[in-house]
């Protein structure tokens, strides 16, 4: 039986590691889907986020380290989201984006799940500290 934050981290792992292969980020004017694999920056950031989620799952005994990795993972997802917003709003003159895809919103879902995971990790840490005080 896993703790709740492990389930959250597994969901984040699926969101950042599997779903970008399924859902395109956007479609260009010709209707051709643009996947994250077509830009090295997106590949790197999705890869770092997936790796951090996996490392967080594997370091289930070290709650403090898990918490820090969750925060770092949120930062990577915020950077990814910022790049998507920049690409669609500011740089729309050089790259014609006709339709936003579901893949563009994956960092938002990932951030929400990471916030829930960090909340559960903090709750566990507080519980352990309260038990240690009673000894």
TAUR-V825920 format. One record per residue. N is the residue number from 1. RES is the residue in one letter. PSI is psi in whole degrees, 0 to 359 (NA if undefined). OMEGA is omega in whole degrees, 0 to 359 (NA if undefined). BURIAL is b if it has 24 or more other ideal C-beta (glycine too) atoms within 12 Angstrom, else e. Layout:
((N & RES & PSI & OMEGA & BURIAL) (N & RES & PSI & OMEGA & BURIAL))
This chain:
((1 & X & 129 & 181 & e) (2 & X & 160 & 172 & e) (3 & X & 163 & 187 & e) (4 & X & 325 & 181 & e) (5 & X & 334 & 177 & b) (6 & X & 319 & 177 & b) (7 & X & 320 & 177 & e) (8 & X & 317 & 181 & b) (9 & X & 326 & 175 & b) (10 & X & 320 & 177 & b) (11 & X & 319 & 178 & b) (12 & X & 321 & 177 & b) (13 & X & 318 & 179 & b) (14 & X & 318 & 182 & b) (15 & X & 318 & 184 & b) (16 & X & 341 & 184 & b) (17 & X & 336 & 184 & b) (18 & X & 311 & 186 & e) (19 & X & 330 & 176 & b) (20 & X & 337 & 176 & b) (21 & X & 335 & 184 & e) (22 & X & 314 & 186 & e) (23 & X & 131 & 177 & b) (24 & X & 156 & 178 & b) (25 & X & 316 & 178 & b) (26 & X & 175 & 175 & b) (27 & X & 141 & 178 & e) (28 & X & 185 & 184 & e) (29 & X & 326 & 180 & e) (30 & X & 353 & 181 & e) (31 & X & 7 & 180 & e) (32 & X & 127 & 181 & e) (33 & X & 142 & 178 & b) (34 & X & 114 & 178 & b) (35 & X & 162 & 183 & b) (36 & X & 337 & 183 & b) (37 & X & 349 & 182 & e) (38 & X & 355 & 179 & e) (39 & X & 125 & 185 & e) (40 & X & 328 & 179 & e) (41 & X & 317 & 179 & e) (42 & X & 321 & 178 & b) (43 & X & 316 & 181 & e) (44 & X & 313 & 183 & e) (45 & X & 319 & 176 & b) (46 & X & 322 & 178 & b) (47 & X & 318 & 177 & e) (48 & X & 319 & 179 & b) (49 & X & 317 & 179 & b) (50 & X & 318 & 180 & b) (51 & X & 317 & 179 & e) (52 & X & 323 & 177 & b) (53 & X & 317 & 179 & b) (54 & X & 316 & 178 & b) (55 & X & 324 & 177 & e) (56 & X & 320 & 178 & b) (57 & X & 318 & 183 & b) (58 & X & 338 & 180 & e) (59 & X & 48 & 183 & e) (60 & X & 341 & 179 & b) (61 & X & 338 & 183 & e) (62 & X & 89 & 185 & e) (63 & X & 322 & 181 & b) (64 & X & 318 & 178 & e) (65 & X & 321 & 177 & e) (66 & X & 318 & 180 & b) (67 & X & 315 & 180 & b) (68 & X & 318 & 178 & e) (69 & X & 326 & 177 & b) (70 & X & 318 & 177 & b) (71 & X & 316 & 179 & e) (72 & X & 321 & 178 & b) (73 & X & 321 & 177 & b) (74 & X & 321 & 179 & b) (75 & X & 315 & 178 & e) (76 & X & 320 & 179 & b) (77 & X & 325 & 175 & b) (78 & X & 320 & 176 & e) (79 & X & 316 & 179 & b) (80 & X & 315 & 178 & b) (81 & X & 319 & 177 & b) (82 & X & 320 & 177 & e) (83 & X & 322 & 178 & b) (84 & X & 315 & 180 & b) (85 & X & 317 & 178 & e) (86 & X & 314 & 184 & e) (87 & X & 322 & 183 & b) (88 & X & 324 & 185 & b) (89 & X & 308 & 187 & e) (90 & X & 313 & 187 & e) (91 & X & 24 & 183 & e) (92 & X & 342 & 178 & e) (93 & X & 324 & 182 & e) (94 & X & 330 & 176 & e) (95 & X & 115 & 183 & e) (96 & X & 111 & 179 & e) (97 & X & 117 & 183 & b) (98 & X & 328 & 185 & e) (99 & X & 129 & 177 & e) (100 & X & 142 & 179 & e) (101 & X & 171 & 179 & b) (102 & X & 328 & 182 & e) (103 & X & 337 & 180 & b) (104 & X & 336 & 182 & b) (105 & X & 0 & 180 & b) (106 & X & 320 & 177 & b) (107 & X & 329 & 178 & b) (108 & X & 313 & 178 & b) (109 & X & 320 & 180 & b) (110 & X & 317 & 180 & b) (111 & X & 317 & 180 & b) (112 & X & 316 & 180 & e) (113 & X & 324 & 177 & b) (114 & X & 325 & 176 & b) (115 & X & 316 & 178 & b) (116 & X & 320 & 179 & b) (117 & X & 316 & 180 & b) (118 & X & 326 & 176 & b) (119 & X & 317 & 179 & e) (120 & X & 322 & 178 & b) (121 & X & 316 & 179 & b) (122 & X & 320 & 179 & e) (123 & X & 316 & 177 & e) (124 & X & 317 & 181 & b) (125 & X & 318 & 178 & e) (126 & X & 322 & 178 & e) (127 & X & 316 & 179 & e) (128 & X & 319 & 179 & e) (129 & X & 322 & 180 & e) (130 & X & 324 & 177 & e) (131 & X & 322 & 178 & e) (132 & X & 328 & 178 & e) (133 & X & 328 & 182 & e) (134 & X & 340 & 182 & e) (135 & X & NA & NA & e))
